[in-house]
């Protein structure tokens, strides 16, 4: 909640001289059910969205407000913060910046991207952090990152459809795409000559063109990855809200914009009701599941087999040992311990099982 609140404050600051576009951008984000659903969640995504937007904000200030070096360095500070929060996902922002620079021949883009001190700001904390992890915990600490984040999500052959991210973008901004398609039809932008005219106007309006590249290209590049998750789009949603608002403000009359604003506010209220209902149901169910775990599972002497469960650790009265060797497993079973495992083990007798209320995985208790 705190991260989203800061994000909205930066949003307001971003639109100092264009309050109407800023208002529409903010309402569009609030009307986006998926984006709004993270508002009250204990998750790294809102923090990553905040850092990514600040990264974008300082690159925008450098390119369109004042070419101050401090903006370059702050761009790298928040790029680094994003990398340390969620991994190199916001690196997908850099190709959009590069494409804008190449097509407009804006040399300031290359001053940002080729800033040696900026790359040191990025590399020293990032490599230092991962280096410390390797020294302190060994290479096994990176196994999940390499196997899951790189191999499965980026390179896995069992790919989700290439249009996965575009589908979710369309579903989450459906109200914007309806009016965008109406504009395309109204202005006959589907005709070849008209499309060329709009393209030339877009190139000349460098600010709008910049916003378009940093909004579209990350989604396009992410579409080539293997395993896809729609939450990976959250950080680009503010860019899409900004570009939609600018298009609508420039192409629709004030009377229509007033109606659109009321419609979006109504959609926001509907989203609040939906999310409130879902949250209430989820919390009720979660409370019951945790009560069952405290009453029936966290009893007697406990030990884990191969992997710990955070819920059990939280409610246990003392430290719970993780067993990794079969001889230790047999010893603890003979001493009357309850062994909690995510996999079935033949050495013990199955006593009961339970569902982790957060990850929805089944765990077993053996005695």
Buried (B, 14 or more C-beta within 10 A) or exposed (E): EEBBEBBBEBBEEBBEEBEBBBBBBBBBBBBBBBBBBBBEEEEEBBBBBBBBBBBBBBBBBBBEEEBEEEBBBBBBBBBBBBBBBBBBBBBBBBBBBBBBBEEBEBEBBBBBBEBEEBBEBBEEBBEEEBEEBEEEEEEEEBEEEEEEBBEBBEEBEEBBEEEBBBEBBEEBBEBBBEBBEEEBEEBEBEEEEEBEEEEEEEEEBBEBBBBBBBBBBBBBBBBEBBBBBBBBBBBBBBBBBBBBBBBBBEBBEEEEBEEBBEBBEEBBEEBBEEBEEEEEEEEEEEEEBBEEBBEEBBEEEBBBBEEBBEBBBEEBEEEBEBBEEEEBBEEBBEEEBBBBBBEEBEEBEEBEBBEBBEEEEEBBBBE
